[in-house]
Amino acid sequence: MNNKRTGCALLGCAAVALLATGCAEIPSNAGENPADPWEAMNRHVWSFNDGIDRAVLKPAAQGYVNVTPEIVRSGVSNAFDNLFTPSHVLNNTLQGKVDDGIGSVFRFLVNTTFGIGGLFDVASRIGLEAKPEDFGQTLAVWGVPSGPYVVLPFLGPSTTRDMWRYAEEFGTNPLTYALWQEDWYWSTGIGALTVVEARARLLPLEDIRKNTVDDYVAVRDAYLAQRRLLANDGEVDETEELRSLTALPVDDEE
């Protein structure tokens, strides 16, 4: 009975998402942006993801925030952040930032032990600040071009270069190996909590989203700008950044 109900729920979510996909509006100039030649396809995937978000992820995140004390949510966020530290170690080292890589090793050890599995960020209190770097940034340092913008099903905005970071993060995440031999419901439960916790962090941005003329374009431009900023360690050409922004129509008010 439980499996039947779960299956029906999943089919319902998929139906909502597919309905949203069918309603996706594709502008006549889709694909003209050099950074987004696959815009027509990306908008369909965006609508699919948006349908899943509105039907499942956003309500789940709101419920999680409403019923979970802030101190617990903070601990969960810290623990999940700690699981990405091995990835930071690897990518800092691959980018030639050896000192940051070594510092990340000690950060992981301190938070995993004294921070009780990362629930408490003890490392920051003693000066071992996080030095986040991902594999997309590493490929950028190695000279790999960004490639076209792409919206991935369930995962969201990326580029053909940045999408490889997901495989690297999966391979360096300690939970991948800790849960490898465990029953499926453990990995499913923790994976679901990871997604809900990540979505809860985005809830404060909902008001911005409501006031956006075209949220697809707004997210695309913001994502690409952020990735350029990260790839260049915070150094960007402001003039070039302004040129890269997409002009959006504004409703005239009489």
Residue, then its C-alpha position, 0 to 999 in steps of 0.5 A: m500500500n505504501n509503495k502504491r501511494t508513493g508511486c501515485a504521488l510521484l506520478g502526480c508530481a511528474a504530471v504537474a511538471l509536465l503540464a508546466t513544461g507544455c505551457a512554457e513560453i518560448p520567445s521568438n529570439a530564443g537562442e540568439n544569446p551566444a551564451d545560451p544557444w539552447e534556450a528553447m530546450n532550456r526553457h522547457v526543462w526550466s518549466f519542468n523543474d519549476g513545476i516540481d519546485r512548486a508542487v513539491l520542493k517549495p512546500a516541503a521547504q516551507g514545512y521544514v522551516n515551520v516545524t524545525p527549530e532554527i538551531v536544528r536547521s543550522g546544525v543540518s546546514n553545517a553538517f551538509d556543508n562539511l560533507f563538501t569539504p573533501s571536494h574543496v580540498l581536492n579542487n584547491t589543490l588541483q588549482g595550485k592553492v595548496d595552502d588552502g587545500i591543507g587548511s581545508v583538510f584540517r577544517f574537515l578534521v576539526n568539524t568532523t570530530f570536535g564539531i560532532g560530524g560537522l553539526f557545529d562549525v568549530a573550525s571557523r571559530i579557531g580561524l580555519e575559514a571555508k575555502p570553497e572551490d568546485f570542479g567547474q572552477t578547477l576546469a576554468v583555471w585549467g583553461v576549459p571554456s565555459g561552454p553553453y548555458v544548460v538547465l539540467p533536469f532537477l539540478g537546475p542552471s549549469t554550463t557544459r563545463d560546470m555540470w561535471r562538478y556534480a560527478e566530482e562532488f558525488g565521488t568525494n562526498p563521504l556519504t557516498y561510501a558510508l551509505w554504499q552498502e546500506d538499505w535504499y531508504w537511508s540514502t533516499g531519506i538523506g538525499a531528500l533532506t539534502v534537497v529540502e535543506a538546500r531549497a529552504r536556503l532559497l526561500p528568502l529570495e521568493d519576493i525577488r522572484k515574484n517581481t521579476v519579468d522573466d525569471y528564466v533570464a534573471v536566473r541565467d544572467a545571475y548564474l553566469a555572472q556568479r560563475r565568472l566571478l568565482a572562476n576569476d576569484g572575485e576579479v571581473d570586468e564590470t563593463e563586460e558584466l554589464r554588456s552580458l546582461t539581458a535587457l528585459p521589457v518593463d511594463d508601462e504604468e499609466 
